[in-house]
Amino acid sequence: MERITIQISDNVVHSTAHVATQSQQSIEEVLSDWLDYVVDELPVDMLSDDDVLALTELQLTHEQQVTLNALLTKNREGMLNVDERHQLDEMMRIYEHGLLRKAQALRVAVQRGLCEP
């Protein structure tokens, strides 16, 4: 990890300080987490061709798929506890986010002529 110094607006400082207080982290930790997220979530049209094509193949891991299926089954049977409900919500968020990124990648891949529509 490398340490750098940047200037940020008062609005960003205020927002970051609030989140840092709420999460009991330092301002630096919050900013670092936010920057990591932004880099991981670059708009698909800013990615390289190889990265776009990789995203078109995006799927849940085997473990995630097994977990999601088990939670969905328990949900249908009305047998989820509170922790499992939160876990299902998080798994569905991951699944939906992945579908969105995959759809965006397919659109960009077609626009770039990397694959057929």
ROKE-584778 format. One record per residue: residue number from 1; x, y, z of N, C-alpha, C in turn. Coordinates in steps of 0.1 Angstrom, whole numbers, plus 5000, padded with zeros to 4 digits. Atoms other than C-alpha are relative to their C-alpha. Layout:
REM residues N
+-----+--------+---------+------+---------+----------+-------+--------+---------+------+
| num | n.east | n.north | n.up | ca.east | ca.north | ca.up | c.east | c.north | c.up |
+-----+--------+---------+------+---------+----------+-------+--------+---------+------+
| NUM |      X |       Y |    Z |       X |        Y |     Z |      X |       Y |    Z |
...
+-----+--------+---------+------+---------+----------+-------+--------+---------+------+
//
This chain:
REM residues 117
+-----+--------+---------+------+---------+----------+-------+--------+---------+------+
| num | n.east | n.north | n.up | ca.east | ca.north | ca.up | c.east | c.north | c.up |
+-----+--------+---------+------+---------+----------+-------+--------+---------+------+
|   1 |   5008 |    4988 | 5000 |    5000 |     5000 |  5000 |   5009 |    5012 | 5000 |
|   2 |   4993 |    4987 | 5001 |    5012 |     5035 |  4992 |   4993 |    5011 | 5006 |
|   3 |   5006 |    4988 | 4994 |    5006 |     5067 |  5011 |   5002 |    5012 | 4991 |
|   4 |   5000 |    4988 | 5008 |    4997 |     5098 |  4991 |   4993 |    5011 | 5007 |
|   5 |   5007 |    4988 | 4994 |    4985 |     5133 |  5000 |   4992 |    5006 | 4988 |
|   6 |   5009 |    4994 | 5009 |    4955 |     5148 |  4982 |   4992 |    5011 | 5007 |
|   7 |   5009 |    4990 | 4995 |    4933 |     5179 |  4986 |   4986 |    4996 | 4996 |
|   8 |   5014 |    5004 | 5003 |    4896 |     5172 |  4989 |   4991 |    5012 | 5005 |
|   9 |   5009 |    4990 | 4997 |    4866 |     5195 |  4991 |   4995 |    4999 | 5015 |
|  10 |   5006 |    4999 | 4987 |    4850 |     5206 |  5024 |   4988 |    4990 | 5001 |
|  11 |   5012 |    5008 | 5001 |    4819 |     5187 |  5014 |   5004 |    4985 | 5002 |
|  12 |   4995 |    5014 | 4999 |    4839 |     5154 |  5010 |   5005 |    4998 | 5014 |
|  13 |   4995 |    5001 | 4987 |    4856 |     5160 |  5043 |   4989 |    4998 | 5010 |
|  14 |   5012 |    5001 | 4991 |    4823 |     5165 |  5061 |   4993 |    4987 | 4999 |
|  15 |   5007 |    5012 | 5002 |    4807 |     5135 |  5045 |   5008 |    4988 | 5005 |
|  16 |   4991 |    5011 | 4996 |    4837 |     5113 |  5052 |   5001 |    4999 | 5015 |
|  17 |   4999 |    4999 | 4985 |    4840 |     5125 |  5088 |   4988 |    4994 | 5006 |
|  18 |   5012 |    5006 | 4994 |    4804 |     5116 |  5094 |   5000 |    4985 | 4999 |
|  19 |   4999 |    5014 | 5002 |    4808 |     5081 |  5079 |   5010 |    4994 | 5010 |
|  20 |   4989 |    5005 | 4992 |    4840 |     5076 |  5098 |   4995 |    4999 | 5015 |
|  21 |   5006 |    5000 | 4987 |    4823 |     5085 |  5131 |   4990 |    4989 | 5002 |
|  22 |   5010 |    5011 | 4999 |    4794 |     5062 |  5124 |   5006 |    4986 | 5000 |
|  23 |   4994 |    5013 | 5002 |    4816 |     5033 |  5114 |   5012 |    4998 | 5009 |
|  24 |   4988 |    5000 | 4991 |    4843 |     5040 |  5140 |   5013 |    4996 | 4993 |
|  25 |   4988 |    5001 | 5008 |    4870 |     5042 |  5114 |   5006 |    5014 | 4999 |
|  26 |   4993 |    4987 | 5003 |    4895 |     5069 |  5105 |   4995 |    5005 | 4987 |
|  27 |   5004 |    4994 | 5013 |    4887 |     5093 |  5077 |   5009 |    4994 | 4989 |
|  28 |   4991 |    5007 | 5010 |    4917 |     5078 |  5058 |   4995 |    4987 | 4996 |
|  29 |   5005 |    5014 | 5003 |    4902 |     5043 |  5061 |   4988 |    5001 | 4991 |
|  30 |   5013 |    4998 | 5008 |    4868 |     5055 |  5048 |   5004 |    5004 | 4986 |
|  31 |   4996 |    4996 | 5013 |    4884 |     5073 |  5019 |   5006 |    4989 | 4992 |
|  32 |   4993 |    5011 | 5007 |    4906 |     5044 |  5010 |   4989 |    4989 | 4996 |
|  33 |   5011 |    5010 | 5003 |    4875 |     5020 |  5011 |   4992 |    5006 | 4988 |
|  34 |   5008 |    4995 | 5011 |    4856 |     5044 |  4988 |   5008 |    5000 | 4987 |
|  35 |   4991 |    5000 | 5012 |    4885 |     5047 |  4964 |   5001 |    4986 | 4994 |
|  36 |   5000 |    5014 | 5004 |    4888 |     5009 |  4963 |   4987 |    4996 | 4992 |
|  37 |   5013 |    5003 | 5006 |    4851 |     5006 |  4955 |   4999 |    5006 | 4986 |
|  38 |   5001 |    4993 | 5013 |    4853 |     5032 |  4927 |   5009 |    4993 | 4989 |
|  39 |   4992 |    5007 | 5009 |    4882 |     5014 |  4911 |   4994 |    4987 | 4996 |
|  40 |   5007 |    5012 | 5003 |    4864 |     4981 |  4913 |   4988 |    5001 | 4992 |
|  41 |   5013 |    4998 | 5007 |    4833 |     4996 |  4898 |   5001 |    5010 | 4989 |
|  42 |   4998 |    4990 | 5011 |    4847 |     5016 |  4869 |   4988 |    4997 | 4990 |
|  43 |   5010 |    5003 | 5010 |    4820 |     5021 |  4843 |   5005 |    4990 | 4989 |
|  44 |   4996 |    5011 | 5009 |    4820 |     4992 |  4819 |   5007 |    5005 | 4987 |
|  45 |   4995 |    4995 | 5012 |    4827 |     5014 |  4789 |   5014 |    5006 | 5001 |
|  46 |   4986 |    4995 | 4998 |    4860 |     5025 |  4805 |   5010 |    4988 | 5001 |
|  47 |   4992 |    5012 | 4998 |    4873 |     4989 |  4808 |   5006 |    4996 | 4986 |
|  48 |   4993 |    5005 | 5012 |    4897 |     4972 |  4783 |   4991 |    4990 | 4994 |
|  49 |   5007 |    5011 | 5007 |    4883 |     4948 |  4757 |   5000 |    4987 | 5008 |
|  50 |   4999 |    5012 | 4993 |    4896 |     4919 |  4777 |   4991 |    5000 | 5013 |
|  51 |   5008 |    4999 | 4988 |    4879 |     4931 |  4809 |   4985 |    5000 | 4997 |
|  52 |   5014 |    5000 | 5004 |    4846 |     4937 |  4791 |   4996 |    4986 | 4996 |
|  53 |   5003 |    5014 | 5003 |    4847 |     4902 |  4776 |   4999 |    4991 | 5012 |
|  54 |   5001 |    5008 | 4988 |    4854 |     4887 |  4810 |   4987 |    5003 | 5007 |
|  55 |   5013 |    4997 | 4993 |    4824 |     4905 |  4825 |   4988 |    4994 | 4993 |
|  56 |   5011 |    5006 | 5007 |    4802 |     4891 |  4797 |   4998 |    4985 | 5005 |
|  57 |   5001 |    5014 | 4995 |    4809 |     4857 |  4813 |   4998 |    4999 | 5015 |
|  58 |   5001 |    5000 | 4985 |    4803 |     4868 |  4849 |   4989 |    4991 | 5005 |
|  59 |   5010 |    5009 | 4994 |    4785 |     4843 |  4871 |   5003 |    5000 | 5015 |
|  60 |   4997 |    5003 | 4986 |    4781 |     4836 |  4908 |   5010 |    4989 | 5001 |
|  61 |   4992 |    5012 | 4998 |    4807 |     4813 |  4922 |   4992 |    4988 | 5004 |
|  62 |   5008 |    5012 | 4997 |    4796 |     4777 |  4928 |   4995 |    5001 | 5015 |
|  63 |   5004 |    4999 | 4986 |    4796 |     4784 |  4966 |   4988 |    5010 | 5001 |
|  64 |   5010 |    4990 | 4999 |    4775 |     4816 |  4961 |   4987 |    4994 | 4995 |
|  65 |   5012 |    5006 | 5006 |    4750 |     4797 |  4939 |   4994 |    4990 | 5009 |
|  66 |   5005 |    5009 | 4990 |    4747 |     4769 |  4964 |   4993 |    5007 | 5011 |
|  67 |   5005 |    4993 | 4989 |    4741 |     4793 |  4992 |   4987 |    5007 | 4996 |
|  68 |   5012 |    4993 | 5004 |    4716 |     4814 |  4972 |   4988 |    4990 | 4998 |
|  69 |   5011 |    5010 | 5002 |    4696 |     4782 |  4962 |   4995 |    4995 | 5013 |
|  70 |   5005 |    5005 | 4987 |    4695 |     4770 |  4998 |   4991 |    5010 | 5007 |
|  71 |   5008 |    4989 | 4994 |    4683 |     4804 |  5010 |   4987 |    5002 | 4993 |
|  72 |   5013 |    4998 | 5007 |    4657 |     4807 |  4983 |   4990 |    4988 | 5003 |
|  73 |   5008 |    5011 | 4997 |    4644 |     4772 |  4991 |   4994 |    5002 | 5014 |
|  74 |   5005 |    4998 | 4987 |    4641 |     4780 |  5028 |   4990 |    5012 | 5000 |
|  75 |   5009 |    4989 | 5001 |    4625 |     4813 |  5019 |   4986 |    4996 | 4995 |
|  76 |   5013 |    5005 | 5006 |    4598 |     4795 |  4998 |   4992 |    4992 | 5011 |
|  77 |   5007 |    5008 | 4989 |    4591 |     4773 |  5028 |   4997 |    5008 | 5012 |
|  78 |   5003 |    4991 | 4989 |    4589 |     4803 |  5051 |   5008 |    4996 | 5013 |
|  79 |   4991 |    5005 | 4989 |    4618 |     4790 |  5073 |   5012 |    5008 | 5002 |
|  80 |   4988 |    4992 | 4998 |    4643 |     4818 |  5071 |   5000 |    5007 | 5014 |
|  81 |   4999 |    4992 | 4988 |    4655 |     4833 |  5104 |   5005 |    5014 | 4996 |
|  82 |   4997 |    4986 | 5003 |    4665 |     4870 |  5107 |   5014 |    5000 | 4993 |
|  83 |   4987 |    5000 | 5006 |    4702 |     4863 |  5099 |   5000 |    4995 | 4986 |
|  84 |   5001 |    5005 | 5014 |    4693 |     4842 |  5069 |   4993 |    5009 | 4991 |
|  85 |   5007 |    4990 | 5008 |    4669 |     4869 |  5057 |   5010 |    5011 | 4995 |
|  86 |   4990 |    4990 | 5003 |    4698 |     4894 |  5058 |   5010 |    4994 | 4990 |
|  87 |   4991 |    5006 | 5010 |    4721 |     4869 |  5040 |   4993 |    4998 | 4986 |
|  88 |   5007 |    5001 | 5013 |    4695 |     4863 |  5013 |   4999 |    5014 | 4993 |
|  89 |   5000 |    4986 | 5006 |    4691 |     4901 |  5008 |   5013 |    5003 | 4994 |
|  90 |   4986 |    4997 | 5005 |    4729 |     4904 |  5004 |   5003 |    4992 | 4988 |
|  91 |   4997 |    5009 | 5012 |    4731 |     4874 |  4980 |   4992 |    5005 | 4988 |
|  92 |   5007 |    4995 | 5011 |    4703 |     4889 |  4959 |   5006 |    5013 | 4995 |
|  93 |   4993 |    4987 | 5004 |    4721 |     4923 |  4959 |   5012 |    4996 | 4991 |
|  94 |   4989 |    5005 | 5007 |    4752 |     4905 |  4947 |   4996 |    4995 | 4986 |
|  95 |   5005 |    5006 | 5012 |    4733 |     4886 |  4921 |   4995 |    5010 | 4990 |
|  96 |   5005 |    4990 | 5009 |    4714 |     4916 |  4907 |   5011 |    5009 | 4995 |
|  97 |   4989 |    4992 | 5005 |    4745 |     4937 |  4906 |   5008 |    4993 | 4989 |
|  98 |   4993 |    5007 | 5010 |    4763 |     4910 |  4887 |   4993 |    5000 | 4987 |
|  99 |   5008 |    5000 | 5012 |    4734 |     4908 |  4862 |   5001 |    5013 | 4993 |
| 100 |   4999 |    4987 | 5006 |    4736 |     4945 |  4857 |   5013 |    5002 | 4993 |
| 101 |   4987 |    4999 | 5006 |    4773 |     4945 |  4851 |   5002 |    4992 | 4988 |
| 102 |   4999 |    5009 | 5012 |    4770 |     4916 |  4827 |   4993 |    5005 | 4989 |
| 103 |   5008 |    4994 | 5011 |    4743 |     4933 |  4807 |   5007 |    5012 | 4994 |
| 104 |   4992 |    4988 | 5005 |    4764 |     4965 |  4805 |   5011 |    4995 | 4992 |
| 105 |   4988 |    5006 | 5007 |    4794 |     4944 |  4794 |   4995 |    4995 | 4986 |
| 106 |   5005 |    5005 | 5013 |    4773 |     4927 |  4767 |   4997 |    5012 | 4990 |
| 107 |   5003 |    4988 | 5008 |    4761 |     4961 |  4754 |   5013 |    5006 | 4995 |
| 108 |   4987 |    4994 | 5004 |    4797 |     4975 |  4753 |   5007 |    4991 | 4990 |
| 109 |   4994 |    5010 | 5009 |    4810 |     4943 |  4737 |   4994 |    5001 | 4986 |
| 110 |   5006 |    4999 | 5013 |    4785 |     4945 |  4709 |   5003 |    5014 | 4993 |
| 111 |   4996 |    4987 | 5006 |    4792 |     4983 |  4704 |   5014 |    5000 | 4995 |
| 112 |   4986 |    5001 | 5005 |    4829 |     4975 |  4701 |   5002 |    4990 | 4990 |
| 113 |   4998 |    5011 | 5009 |    4823 |     4946 |  4678 |   5007 |    4988 | 5005 |
| 114 |   4993 |    5012 | 4994 |    4838 |     4921 |  4702 |   4991 |    4988 | 5000 |
| 115 |   5009 |    5011 | 5000 |    4807 |     4899 |  4700 |   4988 |    5004 | 4992 |
| 116 |   5013 |    4998 | 5007 |    4775 |     4895 |  4680 |   4989 |    5004 | 5009 |
| 117 |   5011 |    4996 | 4991 |    4743 |     4910 |  4693 |   4992 |    4988 | 5003 |
+-----+--------+---------+------+---------+----------+-------+--------+---------+------+
//
